[in-house]
């Protein structure tokens, strides 16, 4: 009969042998393959890229329609008064008018 110390030493030695064998059989860690984005993630990236320069509500509306797969939201139609204001403002800018001269020109342009 073996002594208690011998039995303990034998148990430790056997455990070490089995642990080594089990460790040797596990495959080496392989690097995980690169994740490919999901279609929704790809759409988000594409919409973000195409929304550069847009801010605030315009960006929100664009992103919403883009992510839904809809075509870009049509440009907001200007009322006749807004169009007239835009045209007069452009003309005043071309003439480089400032101050009172610009005010007078805009008033006359918007009335006529």
C-alpha positions, 0 to 999 in steps of 0.5 A: 500500500502506498503512503498518503504522500505517494498517492497525492503525488501520483494524483497530481502527476496524472492530473498534469498529464491529462491536462497537458493532453487536453491542452495539446488537443485544443486548436490554436486560436484563429483570428475572427474573420472581418465582419461584413456590415449588414444591409441596414448598416451599409445603407446607413453608411451610404446615406450618411456619406451622401448627406454631407453638408445637410443640417438640421431638419433637412438632414433628418428628412433626407436620412429618413427617406434615404434609409427607407429606400425612397428617392430623395425628398423633392425640394420644397416648392417656394411660394410666388412671394418667396421666389420673388424675394429670392430673385430680388435678393440675387439681383441685389447681390449681383449689383453689390448693393448694401445699406439704404441702396439695397433696402430701396432696391429690394422694396422697389423690386418686391413691389414690381 
